[in-house]
Amino acid sequence: MDMSLAYTLITVGALLVLAMLAYATGKAGRPDRLTPLAGLAFVSILAGILLGKDLLLGYGLMALGVVFALIDIWRKSRGPVG
């Protein structure tokens, strides 16, 4: 097995474990739904990891995912609109 494939599988596994832990320790009353922008950020980062052989594409997708996540955090911190 190629070392980069092993690192990719370890990273994806760690993300899955973190997602399961976040789901298991979530709020009992009202679960926070994943916003479409946060979902797009997660998919972009995951695609950047999986397509990491092409450095420009991989890092570009990861950077785009981080930008989407920051925009989502900024929008949530402003509170409800309306």
PEZI-V685663 format. One record per backbone hydrogen bond with DSSP energy under -0.5 kcal/mol. NH is the residue of the N-H (numbers start at 1). CO is the residue of the C=O. E is the energy in kcal/mol with one decimal. If there is no record, write none. Layout:
# PEZI-V685663
nh->[NH:NH]
co->[CO:CO]
e->[E:E]
This chain:
# PEZI-V685663
nh->[6:7:8:9:10:11:12:13:14:15:16:17:18:19:20:21:22:23:24:25:26:31:33:35:39:40:41:42:43:44:45:46:47:48:49:50:51:52:54:55:58:59:60:61:62:63:64:65:66:67:68:69:70:71:72:73:74:75:76:77:78:79]
co->[2:3:4:5:6:7:8:9:10:11:12:13:14:15:16:17:18:19:20:21:23:29:31:33:35:36:37:38:39:40:41:42:43:44:45:46:47:49:51:53:54:55:56:57:58:59:60:61:62:63:64:65:66:67:68:69:70:71:72:73:74:76]
e->[-1.9:-2.5:-2.2:-2.6:-2.3:-2.4:-2.6:-2.4:-2.4:-2.3:-2.2:-2.3:-2.4:-2.3:-2.4:-2.5:-2.4:-2.0:-2.6:-2.2:-0.9:-0.5:-0.5:-0.5:-2.5:-2.2:-1.9:-2.4:-2.4:-2.3:-2.3:-2.4:-2.6:-2.2:-1.9:-2.4:-2.4:-1.2:-0.9:-1.0:-3.0:-2.7:-1.8:-2.5:-2.1:-2.5:-2.3:-2.2:-2.1:-2.3:-2.5:-2.3:-2.5:-2.3:-2.3:-2.5:-2.5:-2.5:-2.2:-2.0:-0.9:-1.1]
